Structure formats: structure tokens, C-alpha cells
Amino acid sequence: MREAPNYTNAALIMGLVNLLWIFGLVWSLWGLPVVLLLAAGLNALIDRAGRGA
């Protein structure tokens, strides 16, 4: 049996692409302060997940 392909880089790139268009949509609808708050919230969630909480 062969190893499964490693799709980590493709998944990370597509995640970045999706994050960028979502931030662009939010920016066009509600402005930059909302995007900054959303980014700070996502950063806090990622930090919390990284600590195992």
C-alpha cells in the first residue's frame, strides 16, 4: 500500500485564499475596523487552540 499524498501546503494556501476573500467582503460591507476586530478574534482563538484549551 502506498502512502497518502501530503496535501498540507495546498490546504494552507486555500485557507489563506478563503480568508483573504472573506476579509475583503467584510471590509467592503462594514469597513476596516470590523476586519481588524475579526482578525484579532481569530488570532485569539488560534492561540487558545494552540495551548490546548
LOLUM-958492 format. One record per residue: residue number from 1; residue in one letter; x, y, z of N, C-alpha, C in turn. Coordinates in steps of 0.2 Angstrom, whole numbers. Example, Ala and Ser with C-alpha at 12.3 -4.5 7.8 and 13.67 -1.06 7.14 Angstrom:
% residues 2
ATOM donu marro   nxx   nyy   nzz  caxx  cayy  cazz   cxx   cyy   czz
ATOM    1     a    66   -28    39    62   -22    39    66   -16    39
ATOM    2     s    64   -11    35    68    -5    36    64     0    39
***
This chain:
% residues 53
ATOM donu marro   nxx   nyy   nzz  caxx  cayy  cazz   cxx   cyy   czz
ATOM    1     m     4    -6     0     0     0     0     4     6     0
ATOM    2     r     3    11    -4     7    17    -5     4    22     1
ATOM    3     e     9    27     2     7    32     7     2    37     4
ATOM    4     a    -2    40     8    -7    45     6    -3    51     4
ATOM    5     p    -5    55    -1    -2    61    -3    -2    67     3
ATOM    6     n     3    71     3     3    76     8     0    82     5
ATOM    7     y    -6    84     7   -10    90     5    -9    96     9
ATOM    8     t    -5    96    14    -4   101    19    -3   108    16
ATOM    9     n     2   109    11     3   115     8    -3   117     4
ATOM   10     a    -6   113     0   -12   115    -3   -18   117     1
ATOM   11     a   -19   114     7   -24   116    11   -23   123    15
ATOM   12     l   -16   124    16   -14   130    19   -15   136    14
ATOM   13     i   -13   135     8   -14   140     3   -22   142     2
ATOM   14     m   -26   136     1   -33   138     0   -36   141     6
ATOM   15     g   -34   139    12   -36   143    18   -34   150    18
ATOM   16     l   -28   152    16   -27   159    15   -31   162    10
ATOM   17     v   -32   159     4   -36   162    -1   -43   163     2
ATOM   18     n   -46   159     5   -53   160     8   -53   165    13
ATOM   19     l   -48   165    17   -48   170    22   -47   177    19
ATOM   20     l   -43   178    14   -42   185    11   -49   187     7
ATOM   21     w   -53   182     4   -59   185     1   -64   186     6
ATOM   22     i   -64   182    11   -69   184    17   -67   191    20
ATOM   23     f   -61   192    21   -59   198    24   -61   204    19
ATOM   24     g   -60   203    13   -61   208     8   -69   209     8
ATOM   25     l   -73   204     8   -80   205     8   -82   209    15
ATOM   26     v   -80   207    20   -81   210    27   -79   218    26
ATOM   27     w   -73   219    24   -71   226    23   -75   230    19
ATOM   28     s   -77   227    13   -82   231     9   -89   232    12
ATOM   29     l   -91   228    16   -98   229    19   -98   233    25
ATOM   30     w   -93   232    30   -93   235    36   -87   239    38
ATOM   31     g   -81   239    34   -76   243    35   -70   240    38
ATOM   32     l   -64   243    38   -58   240    41   -58   239    48
ATOM   33     p   -61   243    53   -61   241    60   -64   235    61
ATOM   34     v   -70   233    58   -73   226    59   -68   221    57
ATOM   35     v   -64   222    51   -60   217    49   -54   216    54
ATOM   36     l   -52   221    57   -47   221    62   -49   217    68
ATOM   37     l   -55   219    70   -58   215    76   -59   208    75
ATOM   38     l   -61   206    69   -62   199    67   -55   195    67
ATOM   39     a   -50   199    64   -43   196    64   -41   195    71
ATOM   40     a   -42   200    75   -40   199    82   -43   193    86
ATOM   41     g   -50   192    84   -53   187    87   -51   180    85
ATOM   42     l   -50   180    78   -47   173    75   -40   172    78
ATOM   43     n   -36   177    79   -29   176    82   -30   173    89
ATOM   44     a   -35   176    93   -36   174   100   -38   166   100
ATOM   45     l   -43   165    95   -45   158    95   -39   153    93
ATOM   46     i   -35   155    88   -30   151    86   -25   150    92
ATOM   47     d   -23   155    96   -19   155   101   -21   150   107
ATOM   48     r   -28   151   108   -31   147   113   -31   139   111
ATOM   49     a   -32   138   105   -32   131   102   -25   128   102
ATOM   50     g   -20   132   101   -13   130   102   -11   128   109
ATOM   51     r   -14   131   114   -12   130   121   -16   124   123
ATOM   52     g   -21   121   119   -24   115   121   -31   116   125
ATOM   53     a   -33   123   125   -39   124   130   -45   123   126
***
